[in-house]
Amino acid sequence: MDSGVRAVLASPAAATWRDYVQVTKPRVVALIVFTAFVGMLLAVPGWPPLGLLLAATIGIALAAASAAAFNHLLDRRIDAHMLRTRYRPLPQGHLTPGQVWVLATILALVSLLMLWGMVNWLTAALTFGSLIGYALIYTRYLKTITPQNIVIGGAAGAAPPVLGWVAMTDHVSAVSLSLFMIIFVWTPPHFWALAIGRKEDYSRAGIPMLPVTHGVRFTILQIALYSVLLLVVSYLPELLGAGGWVFLVGATVLNAGFGIRVFSLVRAPSPAAPALGLFRYSIIYLTLFFAILLLCHYLPPPWGDALWI
């Protein structure tokens, strides 16, 4: 361990409430909860029962926060090697591993009890499976053994719309699976774009991200191929009756923006800056995509699907 890492790991400080919030990755959780919330509203005509909606939203949010805290716990030594993460609460010594473990465990238990008792057992089981998939299978194993880590582990991150749908209906549908596929295919170009911009960080930490193991140009090729696949699967909701003209126009504009940034990345002699630009846009893309889909759920035809009629 180099002196810089030792210094980071050896710098104790008193824990604050901000440290506990930080290990739950609130920005990531917000996007997860939003896509789950859209899944809930798309699952039913009109507005779902408020009590069920709140219980499902809070339960899924707590599970996502728990998974994030377990991620911080298991990645604490890797985080100490990376400039992007070395100032997180655990590497800085603001929180101890025991404190984070207790927090993550309490969040997981409360989440599962709430989903099981107030929503339905299928939502609780699928949420628990997603938590294990991200916090244990991806973080503990896949992340450190294969450059396809984000592809395989992406299934856990793609689950929220399905969880939201199941919370309202107690079953999985074709529309919910189409939303799963969109996030699943979106994840590799989103994360590999970040990995290109932070290649040296991942190399220093010994994480076999695709740009480290196969090079930047190969990674850009994979981003381009997955982006083409994203273009195709993004129209699945329309084919399944959950779209309309507003969705078609909105999805096309968003896809054009994604394609332009991928093209800029392919053509760039120095890929770090356009890769990070694509990473930032991909977050905007997913947020607006689900927002447009939700809007179309309540618009009359031909502008939306008008499932409330």
Backbone bond lengths (Angstrom), bond angles and torsions (degrees), N, CA, C in turn:
res aa  C-N    CA-C-N  psi(-1)  N-CA   C-N-CA  omega(-1)  CA-C   N-CA-C  phi
1 M - - - 1.465 - - 1.521 109.67 -
2 D 1.350 119.01 128.34 1.458 120.64 -177.35 1.525 110.69 -75.20
3 S 1.352 115.45 166.81 1.458 120.21 -174.34 1.515 112.75 -63.23
4 G 1.376 116.13 -34.76 1.459 119.53 178.99 1.505 112.02 -62.80
5 V 1.341 116.64 -42.21 1.460 120.50 178.87 1.518 110.71 -67.02
6 R 1.338 116.83 -41.42 1.467 119.57 177.87 1.520 110.89 -60.88
7 A 1.330 115.65 -39.08 1.463 118.78 179.45 1.518 111.39 -64.39
8 V 1.336 116.33 -40.40 1.460 119.86 179.27 1.512 111.01 -64.79
9 L 1.340 116.19 -45.54 1.455 120.05 -176.75 1.533 112.30 -71.81
10 A 1.313 116.96 -17.83 1.463 120.01 -173.96 1.522 112.60 -106.99
11 S 1.292 117.91 20.07 1.460 119.89 -177.25 1.520 110.57 -108.12
12 P 1.351 118.12 81.97 1.453 121.03 -176.26 1.517 112.48 -69.69
13 A 1.300 115.93 149.54 1.457 122.29 176.33 1.520 107.81 -154.57
14 A 1.314 115.24 156.72 1.462 119.60 -178.83 1.527 110.09 -69.80
15 A 1.318 115.06 138.26 1.461 120.42 179.75 1.525 110.12 -72.71
16 T 1.314 115.66 142.68 1.458 121.57 173.60 1.522 108.14 -123.06
17 W 1.326 115.89 170.76 1.459 119.37 179.41 1.523 110.38 -64.04
18 R 1.343 117.06 -27.54 1.465 120.08 178.78 1.518 111.40 -65.30
19 D 1.331 117.22 -33.03 1.467 120.49 177.87 1.524 110.83 -65.61
20 Y 1.321 116.34 -42.06 1.458 119.66 178.43 1.524 111.07 -66.10
21 V 1.314 116.59 -38.92 1.460 119.61 176.98 1.521 110.30 -65.38
22 Q 1.333 117.25 -42.10 1.463 120.56 -176.19 1.519 112.37 -61.12
23 V 1.329 118.42 -38.67 1.467 119.63 -177.69 1.527 112.19 -71.91
24 T 1.319 117.46 -11.05 1.473 119.55 175.75 1.528 112.13 -91.57
25 K 1.336 118.11 1.27 1.467 123.49 177.90 1.539 111.66 48.81
26 P 1.334 117.08 67.18 1.472 119.64 -173.09 1.523 114.11 -60.63
27 R 1.338 119.03 -32.97 1.466 119.68 179.99 1.524 110.92 -68.31
28 V 1.321 116.23 -41.12 1.471 120.17 177.74 1.520 109.53 -66.05
29 V 1.328 116.56 -44.38 1.461 121.23 179.68 1.528 110.48 -60.56
30 A 1.332 117.07 -38.02 1.465 120.41 -179.56 1.522 111.20 -61.25
31 L 1.346 117.70 -41.91 1.463 120.64 178.83 1.533 110.47 -68.37
32 I 1.313 116.72 -39.72 1.465 120.93 177.82 1.531 110.48 -61.36
33 V 1.323 116.14 -47.70 1.461 120.62 -178.54 1.530 110.38 -64.81
34 F 1.327 116.77 -38.22 1.453 119.67 179.65 1.527 111.43 -62.13
35 T 1.338 117.57 -46.31 1.467 119.60 179.89 1.526 111.16 -67.16
36 A 1.333 117.14 -34.18 1.465 119.82 175.28 1.523 110.78 -66.71
37 F 1.341 116.30 -40.63 1.462 121.92 179.68 1.527 110.68 -62.30
38 V 1.335 116.45 -41.72 1.462 120.22 176.98 1.529 109.67 -61.78
39 G 1.320 116.88 -42.18 1.458 120.41 177.11 1.514 112.21 -58.95
40 M 1.330 116.74 -38.45 1.470 120.38 178.19 1.526 111.35 -63.51
41 L 1.330 116.37 -46.98 1.461 119.38 -176.50 1.517 112.27 -70.75
42 L 1.331 116.72 -35.52 1.461 119.24 178.63 1.525 112.11 -67.77
43 A 1.328 116.52 -22.51 1.465 120.61 -173.42 1.524 113.65 -73.89
44 V 1.339 116.60 -19.36 1.460 119.14 -174.45 1.522 110.06 -134.58
45 P 1.329 117.68 151.13 1.468 120.00 171.15 1.521 109.31 -72.23
46 G 1.310 115.97 146.83 1.454 118.93 179.04 1.515 111.66 69.65
47 W 1.325 115.72 -138.30 1.472 122.34 -175.33 1.522 109.28 -118.53
48 P 1.346 118.17 130.45 1.470 119.72 -179.68 1.524 111.37 -69.84
49 P 1.323 117.97 164.72 1.468 120.97 177.04 1.529 110.55 -56.18
50 L 1.331 116.34 131.71 1.453 120.92 -172.99 1.530 112.43 -60.88
51 G 1.338 117.09 -41.73 1.459 119.95 -179.65 1.520 111.91 -62.00
52 L 1.324 115.95 -44.40 1.461 120.46 178.93 1.522 110.57 -65.19
53 L 1.324 116.64 -40.89 1.465 121.59 179.80 1.531 110.97 -61.46
54 L 1.330 116.48 -46.07 1.465 120.32 -179.19 1.527 111.59 -66.35
55 A 1.343 116.70 -43.78 1.460 120.04 -179.26 1.525 111.46 -62.07
56 A 1.332 116.19 -43.21 1.457 120.15 -179.80 1.525 110.98 -67.02
57 T 1.317 116.99 -42.92 1.464 120.74 -178.66 1.519 111.22 -64.50
58 I 1.320 116.78 -47.16 1.467 120.31 -179.89 1.521 110.72 -66.09
59 G 1.342 116.75 -42.60 1.463 119.97 -179.65 1.521 112.33 -61.59
60 I 1.321 117.43 -44.45 1.470 121.03 179.46 1.525 110.30 -68.00
61 A 1.343 117.28 -38.39 1.466 121.06 178.30 1.526 111.12 -62.59
62 L 1.326 117.01 -42.76 1.460 120.19 179.78 1.525 111.29 -66.35
63 A 1.330 117.36 -37.71 1.461 120.28 177.36 1.523 111.00 -64.99
64 A 1.339 116.71 -41.75 1.467 120.25 178.72 1.520 110.60 -64.95
65 A 1.329 117.32 -39.91 1.458 120.88 178.01 1.524 110.76 -65.50
66 S 1.322 117.09 -38.37 1.457 121.05 176.93 1.528 111.21 -63.30
67 A 1.324 116.99 -45.25 1.465 120.88 178.92 1.523 110.89 -60.64
68 A 1.341 116.39 -39.72 1.463 120.72 178.72 1.526 111.00 -64.69
69 A 1.335 116.75 -41.44 1.459 120.04 179.43 1.531 110.94 -66.00
70 F 1.324 117.53 -41.57 1.469 119.96 175.30 1.534 110.67 -62.14
71 N 1.333 116.45 -36.57 1.457 120.55 176.94 1.530 110.96 -61.56
72 H 1.324 117.01 -45.43 1.465 120.90 176.20 1.527 110.75 -59.66
73 L 1.323 116.51 -42.53 1.455 121.19 -177.70 1.525 111.45 -63.75
74 L 1.320 117.01 -48.77 1.467 120.93 -176.09 1.524 112.76 -74.33
75 D 1.324 116.30 -24.22 1.469 120.66 -177.81 1.522 113.21 -98.54
76 R 1.314 118.71 10.26 1.465 119.62 -170.00 1.526 113.50 -60.89
77 R 1.338 118.11 -36.82 1.468 119.53 179.86 1.530 110.96 -76.86
78 I 1.314 116.94 -36.67 1.462 120.13 174.25 1.527 109.67 -62.92
79 D 1.329 117.10 -43.74 1.461 121.35 -179.16 1.519 112.11 -58.90
80 A 1.343 116.70 -33.56 1.460 120.09 -178.82 1.523 112.35 -66.74
81 H 1.326 118.50 -21.21 1.458 122.73 -179.87 1.526 113.05 -88.14
82 M 1.322 117.90 -14.44 1.452 121.54 -171.30 1.527 110.89 -106.24
83 L 1.332 116.03 132.29 1.463 119.96 179.78 1.522 111.53 -60.35
84 R 1.333 116.75 -34.78 1.460 121.48 -177.07 1.521 112.35 -68.69
85 T 1.341 117.63 -25.95 1.461 120.55 -170.73 1.530 114.26 -124.87
86 R 1.313 117.81 -2.79 1.468 118.56 -171.44 1.525 112.89 -69.80
87 Y 1.333 117.83 -13.53 1.460 119.91 179.10 1.533 112.57 -101.65
88 R 1.317 116.10 19.15 1.459 119.97 172.32 1.526 109.91 -70.43
89 P 1.321 118.41 162.30 1.468 120.76 -173.37 1.529 114.91 -58.15
90 L 1.326 118.84 -38.35 1.466 119.27 -178.26 1.528 112.64 -71.21
91 P 1.339 120.30 -51.90 1.465 118.43 176.86 1.528 113.15 -59.00
92 Q 1.333 117.19 -31.69 1.460 120.67 179.61 1.523 112.89 -77.97
93 G 1.324 116.94 -12.47 1.451 119.83 -179.55 1.517 113.95 82.54
94 H 1.334 117.10 11.43 1.466 119.71 177.80 1.521 111.09 -69.77
95 L 1.325 116.21 -33.47 1.462 122.35 176.50 1.515 108.67 -124.75
96 T 1.321 116.28 150.94 1.467 120.82 175.34 1.525 108.96 -93.76
97 P 1.344 118.08 157.36 1.466 119.77 175.33 1.524 112.77 -54.91
98 G 1.326 116.76 -36.33 1.459 119.91 179.07 1.512 112.54 -63.86
99 Q 1.310 116.99 -41.30 1.460 120.52 179.19 1.525 111.63 -63.59
100 V 1.333 116.48 -42.37 1.461 120.19 -179.71 1.521 110.18 -69.46
101 W 1.324 117.30 -37.86 1.467 120.52 178.93 1.536 109.70 -62.35
102 V 1.317 117.32 -44.40 1.473 120.78 179.12 1.528 109.75 -62.21
103 L 1.328 116.94 -45.95 1.464 120.41 179.60 1.520 111.17 -59.16
104 A 1.336 116.96 -49.42 1.463 121.31 -177.82 1.523 111.44 -62.55
105 T 1.312 117.05 -39.84 1.467 121.48 -178.48 1.526 111.05 -68.12
106 I 1.331 116.92 -42.84 1.463 120.34 179.16 1.527 110.25 -63.31
107 L 1.330 116.51 -44.86 1.459 120.21 179.17 1.528 111.11 -60.06
108 A 1.333 116.49 -42.15 1.468 120.39 -179.47 1.524 110.89 -64.85
109 L 1.316 116.85 -44.95 1.469 120.29 -177.67 1.522 111.33 -65.52
110 V 1.325 116.80 -45.02 1.471 120.16 179.64 1.526 109.93 -62.80
111 S 1.333 116.10 -41.86 1.461 120.11 179.11 1.522 111.72 -59.74
112 L 1.312 116.30 -49.96 1.463 119.69 -175.66 1.531 111.60 -68.25
113 L 1.321 116.91 -38.78 1.467 119.59 177.44 1.526 110.70 -64.07
114 M 1.327 116.84 -40.20 1.461 120.51 179.77 1.526 111.03 -66.73
115 L 1.333 116.37 -46.46 1.465 119.61 -178.85 1.527 111.11 -66.37
116 W 1.324 117.48 -40.23 1.469 121.21 -179.46 1.526 111.04 -68.02
117 G 1.337 116.06 -43.92 1.462 119.44 -173.66 1.513 114.38 -85.32
118 M 1.350 117.98 -27.60 1.455 120.08 -172.68 1.526 113.77 -115.36
119 V 1.336 117.94 -11.78 1.468 120.74 -179.46 1.523 108.42 -117.03
120 N 1.326 118.43 -93.05 1.461 121.99 173.06 1.525 109.53 -164.01
121 W 1.321 115.26 161.51 1.461 118.91 -173.70 1.522 112.41 -67.77
122 L 1.334 118.22 -30.81 1.463 120.44 -178.13 1.527 110.55 -67.42
123 T 1.334 117.50 -41.36 1.459 120.43 176.56 1.521 110.45 -62.62
124 A 1.336 116.42 -42.71 1.465 120.31 178.81 1.533 110.75 -61.77
125 A 1.325 117.05 -43.52 1.467 120.29 -178.05 1.527 111.62 -67.41
126 L 1.338 117.03 -43.75 1.462 120.01 179.80 1.528 111.29 -67.74
127 T 1.321 117.39 -37.06 1.458 120.72 177.97 1.520 110.50 -65.73
128 F 1.325 116.59 -42.76 1.462 120.54 177.61 1.527 110.57 -62.29
129 G 1.337 116.38 -41.00 1.457 119.72 177.75 1.519 111.93 -62.89
130 S 1.324 117.37 -39.19 1.459 121.24 177.60 1.522 111.55 -66.03
131 L 1.335 115.61 -40.35 1.466 119.95 178.46 1.527 110.40 -61.18
132 I 1.328 116.38 -47.56 1.463 120.65 178.84 1.532 110.47 -63.41
133 G 1.328 116.39 -40.42 1.453 120.28 -179.05 1.513 112.62 -60.66
134 Y 1.337 116.65 -42.09 1.464 119.63 -178.39 1.522 111.74 -82.17
135 A 1.330 116.65 -50.14 1.454 120.39 -171.48 1.521 112.99 -73.79
136 L 1.321 117.41 -31.96 1.457 119.63 -175.83 1.528 112.08 -109.45
137 I 1.330 117.27 -58.86 1.467 119.59 -173.89 1.526 111.04 -65.41
138 Y 1.344 117.52 -49.10 1.466 119.56 -179.74 1.530 111.56 -72.35
139 T 1.348 116.74 -57.30 1.458 120.20 -172.98 1.523 112.46 -66.33
140 R 1.319 116.71 -44.46 1.476 119.94 -173.48 1.520 112.42 -79.55
141 Y 1.347 117.96 -34.63 1.461 119.80 -173.12 1.530 113.49 -118.28
142 L 1.322 117.81 -62.79 1.463 120.26 -171.48 1.528 112.67 -58.99
143 K 1.310 117.10 -40.31 1.464 121.18 -174.30 1.518 112.14 -59.34
144 T 1.322 117.69 -29.91 1.463 120.94 -173.90 1.522 114.14 -105.99
145 I 1.355 118.39 -0.30 1.463 117.99 -175.20 1.518 114.70 -122.70
146 T 1.341 118.90 -14.20 1.458 118.83 -176.24 1.529 111.27 -147.21
147 P 1.337 118.53 139.06 1.456 120.77 175.46 1.533 113.27 -69.27
148 Q 1.339 116.65 -9.83 1.463 120.85 174.94 1.528 111.25 -91.56
149 N 1.326 115.99 17.67 1.467 121.13 -175.73 1.524 112.29 -55.00
150 I 1.329 116.67 -44.51 1.456 119.55 -174.41 1.524 111.69 -74.70
151 V 1.334 116.86 -25.94 1.468 120.12 177.63 1.524 109.80 -70.83
152 I 1.324 115.63 -50.33 1.474 120.15 -178.30 1.524 110.55 -68.69
153 G 1.329 115.40 -45.66 1.460 119.56 -178.46 1.508 113.71 -72.61
154 G 1.343 116.78 -12.77 1.454 120.17 -178.39 1.509 114.15 -65.59
155 A 1.325 117.48 -17.28 1.465 120.21 179.23 1.526 111.47 -61.38
156 A 1.339 116.79 -36.78 1.466 119.69 179.37 1.519 110.91 -66.36
157 G 1.339 116.68 -40.79 1.451 119.88 179.78 1.511 113.81 -71.94
158 A 1.344 116.91 -20.08 1.465 120.97 -179.41 1.523 112.80 -88.01
159 A 1.319 117.21 -4.95 1.469 121.10 -173.24 1.525 116.17 -74.55
160 P 1.336 121.59 -27.68 1.476 120.25 -171.44 1.522 116.88 -50.49
161 P 1.354 121.28 -44.30 1.473 117.54 178.83 1.522 112.95 -62.01
162 V 1.328 115.98 -33.71 1.471 119.79 176.53 1.521 109.72 -67.29
163 L 1.331 116.51 -42.27 1.465 120.20 178.60 1.526 110.38 -60.42
164 G 1.330 116.23 -43.65 1.458 119.44 178.80 1.514 112.28 -62.68
165 W 1.317 116.69 -43.60 1.463 121.36 179.84 1.531 110.83 -62.75
166 V 1.329 116.08 -46.96 1.464 121.00 -178.35 1.528 110.50 -64.85
167 A 1.342 116.89 -33.92 1.458 119.98 179.47 1.528 111.70 -60.53
168 M 1.326 116.92 -33.07 1.460 120.94 -178.93 1.527 113.28 -88.99
169 T 1.327 117.51 -28.72 1.469 120.35 -170.39 1.521 114.51 -118.51
170 D 1.326 117.05 -15.54 1.474 122.19 -176.84 1.529 112.41 65.37
171 H 1.338 117.53 24.14 1.467 119.88 173.42 1.529 109.30 -157.28
172 V 1.330 115.52 158.92 1.462 122.66 177.42 1.522 108.62 -91.16
173 S 1.347 116.95 142.28 1.459 120.95 -179.38 1.522 110.21 -125.95
174 A 1.333 115.53 170.85 1.465 121.16 178.26 1.519 111.18 -64.18
175 V 1.345 117.27 -39.47 1.458 119.79 179.34 1.525 110.88 -63.16
176 S 1.319 116.90 -44.88 1.465 119.61 179.77 1.526 110.86 -63.12
177 L 1.321 117.45 -37.45 1.465 120.41 177.64 1.526 111.32 -68.34
178 S 1.342 117.64 -31.87 1.465 119.81 176.49 1.527 110.28 -66.00
179 L 1.327 117.23 -37.10 1.465 120.41 176.98 1.529 110.54 -68.02
180 F 1.326 115.73 -37.95 1.465 120.29 174.01 1.521 110.43 -58.38
181 M 1.326 117.27 -46.07 1.458 121.35 -177.99 1.520 111.48 -63.72
182 I 1.310 117.51 -38.43 1.470 120.86 -179.91 1.528 110.30 -61.60
183 I 1.320 117.40 -48.64 1.468 119.86 -179.93 1.525 110.47 -68.21
184 F 1.324 116.91 -38.26 1.466 120.80 -179.66 1.528 111.09 -60.78
185 V 1.346 117.29 -43.20 1.459 121.60 -179.58 1.531 111.03 -76.99
186 W 1.323 117.39 -31.01 1.462 122.25 177.49 1.518 112.31 -67.02
187 T 1.323 118.36 -31.86 1.462 122.56 -171.43 1.531 114.11 -61.47
188 P 1.354 121.07 -47.28 1.472 118.69 -178.71 1.526 114.44 -60.13
189 P 1.348 120.74 -50.29 1.464 117.14 177.93 1.525 112.94 -63.80
190 H 1.328 117.10 -34.02 1.468 120.80 176.89 1.528 110.53 -60.99
191 F 1.312 116.96 -50.70 1.467 120.24 -172.96 1.526 111.92 -81.10
192 W 1.338 117.67 -36.37 1.466 118.87 178.12 1.516 111.43 -66.60
193 A 1.332 118.01 -30.21 1.461 120.23 174.85 1.532 109.97 -61.73
194 L 1.343 116.41 -44.16 1.464 120.09 175.38 1.526 110.75 -62.70
195 A 1.334 116.73 -41.77 1.468 120.89 -177.90 1.526 111.62 -63.11
196 I 1.339 117.82 -34.00 1.472 120.07 176.09 1.523 109.81 -65.53
197 G 1.314 115.81 -46.27 1.454 119.51 -179.64 1.514 113.59 -67.19
198 R 1.328 117.48 -22.55 1.465 122.18 -178.94 1.538 111.13 -119.37
199 K 1.321 116.61 31.77 1.463 121.32 -175.34 1.526 112.08 -56.66
200 E 1.324 116.82 -46.03 1.460 119.77 -177.27 1.519 111.39 -63.51
201 D 1.318 116.37 -35.82 1.461 120.65 176.78 1.526 110.98 -60.64
202 Y 1.332 116.64 -49.18 1.460 120.43 -178.70 1.524 111.28 -66.52
203 S 1.328 116.77 -36.65 1.458 120.26 178.06 1.528 110.41 -64.88
204 R 1.321 116.60 -43.25 1.462 121.10 179.71 1.522 111.54 -62.20
205 A 1.339 115.90 -35.65 1.463 120.53 -178.43 1.526 113.19 -84.43
206 G 1.354 116.66 -6.79 1.461 119.66 179.17 1.509 114.01 76.13
207 I 1.353 117.28 25.90 1.460 121.42 179.56 1.529 108.62 -94.20
208 P 1.343 118.28 125.06 1.470 120.60 -174.96 1.525 113.61 -79.90
209 M 1.334 116.49 57.11 1.459 119.58 174.67 1.530 108.81 -68.35
210 L 1.303 116.24 153.07 1.461 121.75 -172.76 1.536 113.57 -53.70
211 P 1.334 120.48 -43.45 1.469 118.43 178.67 1.523 113.06 -62.72
212 V 1.329 117.30 -27.30 1.465 121.19 180.00 1.523 110.72 -77.19
213 T 1.320 116.80 -42.40 1.468 120.45 -174.29 1.528 113.66 -86.45
214 H 1.334 117.95 -31.82 1.468 121.27 -174.14 1.525 113.67 -121.57
215 G 1.320 117.04 -2.37 1.452 119.91 177.77 1.521 113.22 92.58
216 V 1.320 115.18 160.49 1.460 121.52 -175.36 1.523 111.61 -69.90
217 R 1.331 117.95 -43.07 1.464 119.75 -176.66 1.526 111.36 -63.26
218 F 1.315 117.63 -40.34 1.464 120.71 177.32 1.529 110.16 -64.23
219 T 1.324 116.41 -40.03 1.459 120.37 179.20 1.526 110.78 -63.92
220 I 1.324 116.99 -40.68 1.467 120.58 178.10 1.528 110.34 -62.60
221 L 1.325 116.90 -38.96 1.467 120.02 176.45 1.522 110.47 -61.04
222 Q 1.322 117.08 -44.04 1.459 120.41 178.64 1.529 111.53 -64.67
223 I 1.326 117.16 -38.73 1.465 120.68 176.19 1.521 110.04 -60.17
224 A 1.335 116.57 -43.85 1.466 120.43 -179.55 1.525 111.12 -63.52
225 L 1.326 117.77 -42.41 1.464 121.26 -179.04 1.530 110.94 -66.22
226 Y 1.314 117.11 -43.96 1.466 120.06 178.24 1.520 111.01 -66.67
227 S 1.336 117.76 -31.68 1.455 120.79 178.33 1.519 111.40 -67.27
228 V 1.336 116.80 -37.41 1.466 120.31 174.57 1.529 109.62 -63.25
229 L 1.320 116.58 -42.92 1.468 120.34 178.23 1.528 110.65 -64.13
230 L 1.322 116.84 -37.48 1.464 120.45 177.09 1.524 110.89 -62.51
231 L 1.335 116.02 -40.08 1.459 120.65 177.61 1.528 110.75 -57.07
232 V 1.323 117.06 -38.43 1.467 121.60 -178.58 1.524 111.04 -73.15
233 V 1.342 116.93 -52.39 1.464 119.89 -173.45 1.527 111.98 -71.53
234 S 1.340 117.94 -19.69 1.465 119.53 -178.63 1.525 112.66 -65.30
235 Y 1.333 116.77 -18.29 1.478 119.76 179.84 1.539 112.26 -96.61
236 L 1.315 117.68 3.73 1.455 120.20 178.92 1.534 113.04 -59.66
237 P 1.342 119.47 -42.28 1.476 117.67 178.75 1.519 112.81 -56.60
238 E 1.331 117.09 -37.34 1.472 120.13 178.58 1.522 110.25 -63.64
239 L 1.307 117.34 -42.96 1.469 120.78 179.53 1.519 111.83 -64.33
240 L 1.336 116.53 -25.65 1.457 121.36 -178.37 1.526 112.64 -96.87
241 G 1.341 117.16 8.15 1.457 120.66 174.75 1.504 115.41 87.87
242 A 1.332 118.27 13.63 1.463 120.40 -179.70 1.525 110.28 -113.20
243 G 1.346 116.53 46.09 1.454 119.72 -177.12 1.504 112.40 -140.19
244 G 1.315 116.37 -126.03 1.457 122.27 -175.98 1.522 108.96 133.27
245 W 1.347 116.66 178.76 1.458 120.00 -176.33 1.521 112.53 -63.91
246 V 1.317 117.35 -37.82 1.468 119.66 179.45 1.525 109.86 -63.65
247 F 1.329 115.94 -40.96 1.459 119.06 178.05 1.524 111.15 -64.46
248 L 1.331 117.21 -44.53 1.457 120.04 -179.18 1.528 111.45 -60.31
249 V 1.314 116.68 -44.56 1.463 120.11 179.47 1.530 110.32 -66.37
250 G 1.327 115.88 -47.52 1.460 119.84 -178.63 1.513 112.61 -62.05
251 A 1.333 117.47 -45.74 1.455 120.94 179.36 1.520 111.45 -63.15
252 T 1.324 116.34 -38.28 1.462 120.24 -179.82 1.526 111.23 -66.18
253 V 1.335 116.62 -41.96 1.470 120.06 177.67 1.524 110.61 -63.61
254 L 1.320 116.15 -44.97 1.465 119.70 179.14 1.525 111.33 -63.73
255 N 1.329 117.16 -41.34 1.461 120.38 178.15 1.529 111.51 -64.57
256 A 1.326 116.40 -36.98 1.462 119.70 177.81 1.528 110.23 -63.43
257 G 1.330 116.44 -43.29 1.458 119.90 177.34 1.511 112.25 -61.41
258 F 1.325 116.12 -40.24 1.469 120.95 177.92 1.529 109.35 -64.27
259 G 1.330 116.22 -46.68 1.464 120.35 -178.36 1.521 112.42 -62.71
260 I 1.318 117.58 -40.11 1.463 121.16 178.73 1.527 110.77 -60.79
261 R 1.313 116.51 -42.23 1.464 119.94 -179.42 1.523 111.94 -70.97
262 V 1.318 117.00 -35.68 1.464 119.43 175.55 1.533 109.62 -65.76
263 F 1.324 117.39 -42.23 1.467 121.54 178.91 1.528 110.26 -62.01
264 S 1.329 117.31 -41.38 1.464 120.85 177.21 1.520 111.04 -62.65
265 L 1.334 116.41 -37.81 1.461 120.50 178.01 1.522 111.13 -66.49
266 V 1.332 116.80 -42.14 1.468 120.89 179.18 1.523 110.86 -62.08
267 R 1.330 116.87 -39.07 1.467 121.02 -174.95 1.534 113.56 -85.72
268 A 1.332 117.28 -14.25 1.463 120.25 -172.00 1.532 111.93 -71.73
269 P 1.338 118.57 130.71 1.463 120.89 175.05 1.527 112.05 -69.77
270 S 1.342 115.68 -29.38 1.465 121.14 176.60 1.526 107.60 -121.59
271 P 1.331 118.06 104.79 1.477 120.21 -166.68 1.520 116.62 -82.35
272 A 1.321 119.73 -11.37 1.467 120.49 -171.70 1.527 111.85 -59.26
273 A 1.333 117.74 -50.15 1.471 120.58 -176.80 1.525 112.43 -65.97
274 P 1.348 120.23 -49.50 1.476 118.61 177.94 1.524 112.75 -64.82
275 A 1.332 118.20 -28.71 1.464 120.53 177.42 1.518 110.60 -65.75
276 L 1.324 117.29 -44.79 1.466 120.13 177.85 1.520 111.01 -67.92
277 G 1.351 116.89 -31.96 1.463 119.86 174.33 1.514 111.49 -63.64
278 L 1.332 117.02 -41.67 1.460 121.21 176.63 1.524 110.61 -64.67
279 F 1.324 116.90 -40.78 1.466 120.72 178.64 1.520 111.02 -58.68
280 R 1.345 116.21 -47.10 1.469 119.59 -179.50 1.527 111.01 -66.05
281 Y 1.327 117.24 -40.82 1.463 119.80 -179.92 1.526 110.89 -66.31
282 S 1.327 117.43 -34.72 1.461 119.85 -177.65 1.529 111.49 -61.49
283 I 1.325 117.43 -31.99 1.462 120.61 176.74 1.525 110.07 -68.71
284 I 1.335 115.60 -44.45 1.467 120.19 176.03 1.523 110.58 -61.21
285 Y 1.329 116.14 -42.20 1.465 122.49 179.87 1.528 110.67 -55.42
286 L 1.335 116.48 -52.58 1.464 119.09 -175.08 1.519 111.34 -66.85
287 T 1.332 116.66 -39.84 1.460 120.35 179.71 1.526 111.14 -62.12
288 L 1.333 116.61 -48.90 1.464 120.20 -178.74 1.519 111.73 -69.42
289 F 1.326 117.49 -34.59 1.466 120.79 178.83 1.521 110.14 -58.97
290 F 1.326 116.57 -48.29 1.465 119.47 -179.06 1.523 111.42 -71.58
291 A 1.322 117.21 -32.92 1.463 119.58 177.08 1.530 110.91 -64.46
292 I 1.331 117.37 -42.26 1.469 121.12 178.21 1.526 110.76 -65.25
293 L 1.325 115.83 -41.62 1.460 119.86 179.16 1.522 110.92 -61.51
294 L 1.328 115.92 -39.51 1.468 120.14 178.35 1.526 110.81 -67.49
295 L 1.316 117.17 -42.78 1.457 120.66 177.72 1.526 111.01 -57.45
296 C 1.327 116.05 -43.57 1.468 120.64 -177.11 1.523 112.45 -67.97
297 H 1.301 116.80 -20.33 1.464 120.42 177.32 1.527 111.35 -64.36
298 Y 1.353 116.22 -25.87 1.454 120.78 -175.75 1.528 113.48 -111.84
299 L 1.324 117.05 4.43 1.464 120.31 177.23 1.523 110.50 -92.41
300 P 1.335 117.79 145.90 1.468 120.11 177.34 1.525 110.40 -73.33
301 P 1.346 117.22 155.55 1.456 120.07 177.29 1.532 110.39 -68.15
302 P 1.325 117.92 149.38 1.462 126.89 7.37 1.522 113.04 -89.56
303 W 1.366 117.45 5.06 1.461 120.18 -175.12 1.506 111.62 -74.31
304 G 1.329 117.49 -31.96 1.455 120.87 -179.66 1.513 110.30 -140.77
305 D 1.348 115.10 -169.93 1.466 117.02 -177.12 1.523 112.04 -88.59
306 A 1.353 117.35 -18.05 1.479 121.75 174.99 1.523 113.12 53.95
307 L 1.358 115.65 42.15 1.470 118.50 179.05 1.530 112.04 -71.62
308 W 1.335 116.66 -8.24 1.467 118.70 178.57 1.518 112.02 -82.39
309 I 1.332 117.96 -10.80 1.469 120.12 -176.94 1.542 110.21 -74.82
